[in-house]
Amino acid sequence: MKEMNYYKLYLEKFLLDNDLAKRYMDNSVEARAKQASECYEQMRRNGFTVEQAQELAMSELMQETFLPEA
């Protein structure tokens, strides 16, 4: 059974809601979701609260995401 990743679901919904899915739905979504999950876990291990860790993970997930092409 494959593990569900909250960050992947969030990012996919964001892309769909903003008509960016065709442009960005690829392996980068999976990679960003994994990075955000790892960020959350690391921050919790470092003593951050759930809210602080979540905020940092979401920042990691959306960092430099989906800038308009020049």
Backbone as XML, in Angstrom:
<?xml version="1.0"?>
<chain id="A" units="angstrom">
  <residue number="1" name="MET">
    <atom name="N" x="0.850" y="-1.179" z="0.000"/>
    <atom name="CA" x="0.000" y="0.000" z="0.000"/>
    <atom name="C" x="0.894" y="1.241" z="0.000"/>
  </residue>
  <residue number="2" name="LYS">
    <atom name="N" x="0.569" y="2.177" z="-0.882"/>
    <atom name="CA" x="1.364" y="3.395" z="-0.986"/>
    <atom name="C" x="0.920" y="4.394" z="0.080"/>
  </residue>
  <residue number="3" name="GLU">
    <atom name="N" x="1.908" y="5.036" z="0.706"/>
    <atom name="CA" x="1.629" y="6.008" z="1.755"/>
    <atom name="C" x="1.079" y="7.309" z="1.156"/>
  </residue>
  <residue number="4" name="MET">
    <atom name="N" x="0.052" y="7.867" z="1.802"/>
    <atom name="CA" x="-0.527" y="9.123" z="1.343"/>
    <atom name="C" x="0.328" y="10.286" z="1.849"/>
  </residue>
  <residue number="5" name="ASN">
    <atom name="N" x="0.587" y="11.231" z="0.993"/>
    <atom name="CA" x="1.410" y="12.375" z="1.358"/>
    <atom name="C" x="0.557" y="13.638" z="1.301"/>
  </residue>
  <residue number="6" name="TYR">
    <atom name="N" x="0.309" y="14.230" z="2.458"/>
    <atom name="CA" x="-0.496" y="15.448" z="2.563"/>
    <atom name="C" x="0.043" y="16.551" z="1.665"/>
  </residue>
  <residue number="7" name="TYR">
    <atom name="N" x="1.346" y="16.721" z="1.652"/>
    <atom name="CA" x="1.943" y="17.808" z="0.889"/>
    <atom name="C" x="1.753" y="17.609" z="-0.609"/>
  </residue>
  <residue number="8" name="LYS">
    <atom name="N" x="1.830" y="16.377" z="-1.065"/>
    <atom name="CA" x="1.601" y="16.094" z="-2.481"/>
    <atom name="C" x="0.159" y="16.420" z="-2.852"/>
  </residue>
  <residue number="9" name="LEU">
    <atom name="N" x="-0.784" y="15.988" z="-2.029"/>
    <atom name="CA" x="-2.192" y="16.283" z="-2.287"/>
    <atom name="C" x="-2.456" y="17.785" z="-2.305"/>
  </residue>
  <residue number="10" name="TYR">
    <atom name="N" x="-1.866" y="18.493" z="-1.357"/>
    <atom name="CA" x="-2.038" y="19.948" z="-1.286"/>
    <atom name="C" x="-1.513" y="20.609" z="-2.555"/>
  </residue>
  <residue number="11" name="LEU">
    <atom name="N" x="-0.312" y="20.218" z="-2.969"/>
    <atom name="CA" x="0.303" y="20.835" z="-4.142"/>
    <atom name="C" x="-0.465" y="20.500" z="-5.412"/>
  </residue>
  <residue number="12" name="GLU">
    <atom name="N" x="-0.908" y="19.274" z="-5.557"/>
    <atom name="CA" x="-1.696" y="18.909" z="-6.729"/>
    <atom name="C" x="-2.994" y="19.710" z="-6.786"/>
  </residue>
  <residue number="13" name="LYS">
    <atom name="N" x="-3.655" y="19.884" z="-5.657"/>
    <atom name="CA" x="-4.892" y="20.680" z="-5.628"/>
    <atom name="C" x="-4.605" y="22.135" z="-5.968"/>
  </residue>
  <residue number="14" name="PHE">
    <atom name="N" x="-3.522" y="22.672" z="-5.438"/>
    <atom name="CA" x="-3.137" y="24.043" z="-5.757"/>
    <atom name="C" x="-2.943" y="24.199" z="-7.262"/>
  </residue>
  <residue number="15" name="LEU">
    <atom name="N" x="-2.245" y="23.268" z="-7.873"/>
    <atom name="CA" x="-1.988" y="23.331" z="-9.312"/>
    <atom name="C" x="-3.292" y="23.255" z="-10.108"/>
  </residue>
  <residue number="16" name="LEU">
    <atom name="N" x="-4.157" y="22.342" z="-9.723"/>
    <atom name="CA" x="-5.437" y="22.201" z="-10.420"/>
    <atom name="C" x="-6.304" y="23.442" z="-10.259"/>
  </residue>
  <residue number="17" name="ASP">
    <atom name="N" x="-6.364" y="23.967" z="-9.060"/>
    <atom name="CA" x="-7.193" y="25.147" z="-8.786"/>
    <atom name="C" x="-6.696" y="26.391" z="-9.511"/>
  </residue>
  <residue number="18" name="ASN">
    <atom name="N" x="-5.420" y="26.425" z="-9.828"/>
    <atom name="CA" x="-4.842" y="27.610" z="-10.467"/>
    <atom name="C" x="-4.474" y="27.370" z="-11.930"/>
  </residue>
  <residue number="19" name="ASP">
    <atom name="N" x="-5.082" y="26.360" z="-12.522"/>
    <atom name="CA" x="-4.861" y="26.025" z="-13.937"/>
    <atom name="C" x="-3.389" y="25.888" z="-14.291"/>
  </residue>
  <residue number="20" name="LEU">
    <atom name="N" x="-2.622" y="25.313" z="-13.381"/>
    <atom name="CA" x="-1.196" y="25.122" z="-13.619"/>
    <atom name="C" x="-0.830" y="23.641" z="-13.739"/>
  </residue>
  <residue number="21" name="ALA">
    <atom name="N" x="-1.828" y="22.777" z="-13.680"/>
    <atom name="CA" x="-1.565" y="21.340" z="-13.646"/>
    <atom name="C" x="-0.820" y="20.847" z="-14.875"/>
  </residue>
  <residue number="22" name="LYS">
    <atom name="N" x="-1.238" y="21.261" z="-16.049"/>
    <atom name="CA" x="-0.579" y="20.786" z="-17.271"/>
    <atom name="C" x="0.880" y="21.194" z="-17.311"/>
  </residue>
  <residue number="23" name="ARG">
    <atom name="N" x="1.159" y="22.316" z="-16.740"/>
    <atom name="CA" x="2.513" y="22.868" z="-16.787"/>
    <atom name="C" x="3.440" y="22.252" z="-15.743"/>
  </residue>
  <residue number="24" name="TYR">
    <atom name="N" x="2.904" y="21.866" z="-14.596"/>
    <atom name="CA" x="3.770" y="21.471" z="-13.483"/>
    <atom name="C" x="3.534" y="20.070" z="-12.927"/>
  </residue>
  <residue number="25" name="MET">
    <atom name="N" x="2.543" y="19.343" z="-13.398"/>
    <atom name="CA" x="2.282" y="18.008" z="-12.859"/>
    <atom name="C" x="3.295" y="17.020" z="-13.427"/>
  </residue>
  <residue number="26" name="ASP">
    <atom name="N" x="4.370" y="16.856" z="-12.737"/>
    <atom name="CA" x="5.404" y="15.922" z="-13.143"/>
    <atom name="C" x="6.130" y="15.436" z="-11.902"/>
  </residue>
  <residue number="27" name="ASN">
    <atom name="N" x="7.315" y="14.932" z="-12.068"/>
    <atom name="CA" x="8.064" y="14.414" z="-10.932"/>
    <atom name="C" x="8.438" y="15.487" z="-9.919"/>
  </residue>
  <residue number="28" name="SER">
    <atom name="N" x="8.420" y="16.749" z="-10.304"/>
    <atom name="CA" x="8.768" y="17.808" z="-9.358"/>
    <atom name="C" x="7.750" y="17.886" z="-8.225"/>
  </residue>
  <residue number="29" name="VAL">
    <atom name="N" x="6.510" y="17.532" z="-8.484"/>
    <atom name="CA" x="5.484" y="17.528" z="-7.440"/>
    <atom name="C" x="5.858" y="16.501" z="-6.379"/>
  </residue>
  <residue number="30" name="GLU">
    <atom name="N" x="6.211" y="15.311" z="-6.821"/>
    <atom name="CA" x="6.604" y="14.250" z="-5.897"/>
    <atom name="C" x="7.835" y="14.666" z="-5.093"/>
  </residue>
  <residue number="31" name="ALA">
    <atom name="N" x="8.809" y="15.254" z="-5.752"/>
    <atom name="CA" x="10.049" y="15.673" z="-5.087"/>
    <atom name="C" x="9.787" y="16.769" z="-4.066"/>
  </residue>
  <residue number="32" name="ARG">
    <atom name="N" x="8.972" y="17.747" z="-4.425"/>
    <atom name="CA" x="8.655" y="18.835" z="-3.485"/>
    <atom name="C" x="7.881" y="18.329" z="-2.281"/>
  </residue>
  <residue number="33" name="ALA">
    <atom name="N" x="6.965" y="17.408" z="-2.519"/>
    <atom name="CA" x="6.178" y="16.841" z="-1.424"/>
    <atom name="C" x="7.083" y="16.079" z="-0.455"/>
  </residue>
  <residue number="34" name="LYS">
    <atom name="N" x="7.998" y="15.317" z="-0.995"/>
    <atom name="CA" x="8.929" y="14.568" z="-0.147"/>
    <atom name="C" x="9.801" y="15.527" z="0.652"/>
  </residue>
  <residue number="35" name="GLN">
    <atom name="N" x="10.255" y="16.585" z="0.002"/>
    <atom name="CA" x="11.093" y="17.591" z="0.668"/>
    <atom name="C" x="10.323" y="18.254" z="1.810"/>
  </residue>
  <residue number="36" name="ALA">
    <atom name="N" x="9.067" y="18.583" z="1.580"/>
    <atom name="CA" x="8.246" y="19.218" z="2.614"/>
    <atom name="C" x="8.015" y="18.261" z="3.785"/>
  </residue>
  <residue number="37" name="SER">
    <atom name="N" x="7.752" y="17.008" z="3.485"/>
    <atom name="CA" x="7.557" y="16.013" z="4.549"/>
    <atom name="C" x="8.808" y="15.870" z="5.403"/>
  </residue>
  <residue number="38" name="GLU">
    <atom name="N" x="9.945" y="15.802" z="4.739"/>
    <atom name="CA" x="11.210" y="15.678" z="5.461"/>
    <atom name="C" x="11.492" y="16.919" z="6.306"/>
  </residue>
  <residue number="39" name="CYS">
    <atom name="N" x="11.155" y="18.085" z="5.771"/>
    <atom name="CA" x="11.332" y="19.335" z="6.503"/>
    <atom name="C" x="10.479" y="19.300" z="7.778"/>
  </residue>
  <residue number="40" name="TYR">
    <atom name="N" x="9.213" y="18.904" z="7.637"/>
    <atom name="CA" x="8.310" y="18.831" z="8.793"/>
    <atom name="C" x="8.877" y="17.893" z="9.858"/>
  </residue>
  <residue number="41" name="GLU">
    <atom name="N" x="9.281" y="16.709" z="9.445"/>
    <atom name="CA" x="9.804" y="15.726" z="10.395"/>
    <atom name="C" x="11.061" y="16.236" z="11.104"/>
  </residue>
  <residue number="42" name="GLN">
    <atom name="N" x="11.932" y="16.868" z="10.361"/>
    <atom name="CA" x="13.173" y="17.387" z="10.940"/>
    <atom name="C" x="12.886" y="18.512" z="11.942"/>
  </residue>
  <residue number="43" name="MET">
    <atom name="N" x="11.970" y="19.392" z="11.591"/>
    <atom name="CA" x="11.635" y="20.495" z="12.491"/>
    <atom name="C" x="11.009" y="19.977" z="13.786"/>
  </residue>
  <residue number="44" name="ARG">
    <atom name="N" x="10.169" y="18.954" z="13.683"/>
    <atom name="CA" x="9.576" y="18.368" z="14.899"/>
    <atom name="C" x="10.657" y="17.738" z="15.759"/>
  </residue>
  <residue number="45" name="ARG">
    <atom name="N" x="11.616" y="17.052" z="15.127"/>
    <atom name="CA" x="12.725" y="16.451" z="15.886"/>
    <atom name="C" x="13.567" y="17.520" z="16.566"/>
  </residue>
  <residue number="46" name="ASN">
    <atom name="N" x="13.628" y="18.690" z="15.968"/>
    <atom name="CA" x="14.413" y="19.792" z="16.517"/>
    <atom name="C" x="13.653" y="20.596" z="17.561"/>
  </residue>
  <residue number="47" name="GLY">
    <atom name="N" x="12.440" y="20.163" z="17.906"/>
    <atom name="CA" x="11.709" y="20.804" z="18.990"/>
    <atom name="C" x="10.717" y="21.874" z="18.574"/>
  </residue>
  <residue number="48" name="PHE">
    <atom name="N" x="10.500" y="22.074" z="17.291"/>
    <atom name="CA" x="9.514" y="23.046" z="16.844"/>
    <atom name="C" x="8.117" y="22.517" z="17.143"/>
  </residue>
  <residue number="49" name="THR">
    <atom name="N" x="7.175" y="23.420" z="17.363"/>
    <atom name="CA" x="5.788" y="23.011" z="17.568"/>
    <atom name="C" x="5.227" y="22.488" z="16.253"/>
  </residue>
  <residue number="50" name="VAL">
    <atom name="N" x="4.080" y="21.834" z="16.338"/>
    <atom name="CA" x="3.418" y="21.332" z="15.131"/>
    <atom name="C" x="3.151" y="22.487" z="14.170"/>
  </residue>
  <residue number="51" name="GLU">
    <atom name="N" x="2.648" y="23.589" z="14.703"/>
    <atom name="CA" x="2.313" y="24.743" z="13.866"/>
    <atom name="C" x="3.558" y="25.327" z="13.199"/>
  </residue>
  <residue number="52" name="GLN">
    <atom name="N" x="4.633" y="25.456" z="13.950"/>
    <atom name="CA" x="5.875" y="25.990" z="13.387"/>
    <atom name="C" x="6.427" y="25.061" z="12.312"/>
  </residue>
  <residue number="53" name="ALA">
    <atom name="N" x="6.433" y="23.768" z="12.594"/>
    <atom name="CA" x="6.946" y="22.797" z="11.627"/>
    <atom name="C" x="6.096" y="22.794" z="10.358"/>
  </residue>
  <residue number="54" name="GLN">
    <atom name="N" x="4.786" y="22.888" z="10.524"/>
    <atom name="CA" x="3.881" y="22.919" z="9.376"/>
    <atom name="C" x="4.122" y="24.157" z="8.525"/>
  </residue>
  <residue number="55" name="GLU">
    <atom name="N" x="4.290" y="25.288" z="9.171"/>
    <atom name="CA" x="4.536" y="26.533" z="8.443"/>
    <atom name="C" x="5.832" y="26.452" z="7.633"/>
  </residue>
  <residue number="56" name="LEU">
    <atom name="N" x="6.867" y="25.914" z="8.238"/>
    <atom name="CA" x="8.141" y="25.775" z="7.532"/>
    <atom name="C" x="8.051" y="24.767" z="6.391"/>
  </residue>
  <residue number="57" name="ALA">
    <atom name="N" x="7.331" y="23.684" z="6.609"/>
    <atom name="CA" x="7.169" y="22.682" z="5.551"/>
    <atom name="C" x="6.376" y="23.246" z="4.376"/>
  </residue>
  <residue number="58" name="MET">
    <atom name="N" x="5.333" y="24.004" z="4.664"/>
    <atom name="CA" x="4.549" y="24.612" z="3.586"/>
    <atom name="C" x="5.371" y="25.642" z="2.828"/>
  </residue>
  <residue number="59" name="SER">
    <atom name="N" x="6.198" y="26.361" z="3.548"/>
    <atom name="CA" x="7.092" y="27.312" z="2.898"/>
    <atom name="C" x="8.056" y="26.588" z="1.959"/>
  </residue>
  <residue number="60" name="GLU">
    <atom name="N" x="8.569" y="25.468" z="2.425"/>
    <atom name="CA" x="9.467" y="24.637" z="1.610"/>
    <atom name="C" x="8.735" y="24.112" z="0.377"/>
  </residue>
  <residue number="61" name="LEU">
    <atom name="N" x="7.498" y="23.682" z="0.566"/>
    <atom name="CA" x="6.695" y="23.142" z="-0.525"/>
    <atom name="C" x="6.450" y="24.176" z="-1.614"/>
  </residue>
  <residue number="62" name="MET">
    <atom name="N" x="6.148" y="25.389" z="-1.213"/>
    <atom name="CA" x="5.745" y="26.412" z="-2.173"/>
    <atom name="C" x="6.872" y="27.363" z="-2.570"/>
  </residue>
  <residue number="63" name="GLN">
    <atom name="N" x="8.056" y="27.173" z="-2.018"/>
    <atom name="CA" x="9.202" y="28.056" z="-2.275"/>
    <atom name="C" x="9.489" y="28.131" z="-3.777"/>
  </residue>
  <residue number="64" name="GLU">
    <atom name="N" x="9.547" y="29.349" z="-4.262"/>
    <atom name="CA" x="9.871" y="29.616" z="-5.655"/>
    <atom name="C" x="9.023" y="28.786" z="-6.599"/>
  </residue>
  <residue number="65" name="THR">
    <atom name="N" x="7.825" y="28.486" z="-6.171"/>
    <atom name="CA" x="6.953" y="27.629" z="-6.968"/>
    <atom name="C" x="6.149" y="28.434" z="-7.961"/>
  </residue>
  <residue number="66" name="PHE">
    <atom name="N" x="6.147" y="27.953" z="-9.158"/>
    <atom name="CA" x="5.221" y="28.393" z="-10.170"/>
    <atom name="C" x="5.316" y="29.878" z="-10.493"/>
  </residue>
  <residue number="67" name="LEU">
    <atom name="N" x="6.545" y="30.331" z="-10.618"/>
    <atom name="CA" x="6.746" y="31.704" z="-11.057"/>
    <atom name="C" x="6.376" y="31.803" z="-12.532"/>
  </residue>
  <residue number="68" name="PRO">
    <atom name="N" x="5.769" y="32.893" z="-12.943"/>
    <atom name="CA" x="5.402" y="33.028" z="-14.361"/>
    <atom name="C" x="6.658" y="32.960" z="-15.230"/>
  </residue>
  <residue number="69" name="GLU">
    <atom name="N" x="6.483" y="32.324" z="-16.372"/>
    <atom name="CA" x="7.618" y="32.264" z="-17.305"/>
    <atom name="C" x="7.869" y="33.638" z="-17.893"/>
  </residue>
  <residue number="70" name="ALA">
    <atom name="N" x="9.135" y="33.940" z="-18.130"/>
    <atom name="CA" x="9.500" y="35.247" z="-18.673"/>
    <atom name="C" x="9.194" y="35.323" z="-20.147"/>
  </residue>
</chain>
